[in-house]
Amino acid sequence: MQKYSSRLALPVDYEERCNTLFSRVILFSTILMMLNLIEDLQDDWIVILLDLIVIIVFGISYFLNVRNFHLLSKIIYFSLISSIIFYFSAATYSRNSVALTFFPFTAIMILVMGNKNKFVLYGMLFILLSMTVYLEYHSYQIKWINAIGTPKRDPISTAINVISSFLTLAFTIFTLSKINNEAEIALLKQQEELKKANQELDRFVYSVSHDLRAPLASIKGLVMVANLEQDPKATQEYLKHIEQRVNKLDDFIREIIDYSRNATTSIALEKIELPEIVQEVIDNLKYLENANKITFKTNYKIDKEIFLDKSRLKIVLNNLISNAIKYSDWEKDESYVSITCQTLPHKVIITIKDNGIGIGEEHQSKIFTMFYRATEQSQGSGLGLY
C-alpha cells in the first residue's frame, strides 16, 4: 500500500500529450524559420523583419505553452502562421508556392489542439479555409497587399517552402507517435504499480484483521476464564497474560502507525547527531525482554555534518535493533549487536550486525515483503523491514 506519485515523467493524458507535442512543434518550426531567415537575407528588409518577428512570436508561444497558457499559445501561433502564409501568398502571387503550406499546418492544428478546444479548432479551420478561398478567388492578387520580390517564380524558394512545411508535418506525426508510445509505456508501468498496490492492500487488510483479532480473542478468553476463577493468585496470572496480549496489540498498532506515517509523510531533512540517536534508540529498547543480556558495540567514523530524516531514521534503527534483540541466539556465550556508522563523500553507511539466529537463505529475498515473517519464532507484525 505504497504512496505513488501521480506525476509521471511522460504525459498519459491526451491533452497533456497534445501540449507536449505542440511545444516540440514550436521548437522545430523555430529552427526551420531560422534557416529560412538565412535564405531570406538577400531579400527585401521587410521580409527579414517579418522572419525575425515570427521567430520572436514563436518564442512567446513556447513560453506561454510551458506556463500552461496552452490555448492562448496555440491561438497566437496558428494566427501568426495563417497571417504570414496569407501575406506571402498574396505578396508573391503564390509564385513560391507559399499557399501550399496551408494544408500541412491545417493538419498540425488538428493534431495539437486537443479535445477541449474543439470550437476554437473549428473556428480557426473556418478562417484558414476562408483565406484559401479568398486567395484563389482573387488569383492571389490582393490590391491592399503590395507585391514583393521579382514577379517570376523562384524554384529555390518554392522548394524550401514546400519541403519545410511537409517536414514540419512529418516531424509532428513522428513526434506524436513517439509521445503516444512513451505514454503507453508509462501507463503500463502505472497499471503495474496499481496492481502491486492492490495486492499489498489485500495482504494489509487480511493481516491487520488477523493480527488485531487474535490478541482480542485471546484477551476475551482470558477474561472469561478469570471470571470463573476463585483463586486470587490464578486471577493475577490471567491478568498478567492479558497485559502481555494488550502490549502485543499496542506494539502492532504502533507499527501500523509508523508504516502509515512513513508512506504519507514527506521527507524532512535536518542536521542530526547520529551517535545520540543510536544511543536514544538503544535506551528505549533496554526494557525489552532479555535486552540486558545483549552487549551493544558502537563504532563511529564521522567527519562531516549529517542531514537525514530523523523520524524515519529512528524507526529504521528501532526495527533493526529490536529484531536483533528478539532473535538473539542464547546458546552462544555472548550475544551482541554491533552498530557502525561511517561518512563517505556523498552518503552515510550505517551497519548493524548481530550474532543471533540469523535468517535462512531461502527467506532473505522476501524479508522486505509486507507482513512476511522469516521465522516461526516471530512475534512481530511483519512490517518492520517493509
Secondary structure, 3 states (H helix, E strand, C coil): CCCCCCCCCCCCCHHHHHHHHHHHHHHHHHHHHHHHHHHHHHCCHHHHHHHHHHHHHHHHHHHHHHCCCHHHHHHHHHHHHHHHHHHHHHHCCCCCCHHHHHHHHHHHHHHHCCCCCHHHHHHHHHHHHHHHHHHHHCCCCCCCCCCCCCCCCCHHHHHHHHHHHHHHHHHHHHHHHHHHHHHHHHHHHHHHHHHHHHHHHHHHHHHHHHHHHHHHHHHHHHHHHHHHCCCHHHHHHHHHHHHHHHHHHHHHHHHHHHHHHHHHCCCCEEEECHHHHHHHHHHHHCCCCCHHHEEEEEEEECCCCEEEEHHHHHHHHHHHHHHHHHCCCCCCCCEEEEEEEEEECCEEEEEEEECCCCCCHHHHCCCCCCCCCCCCCCCCCCCCCC
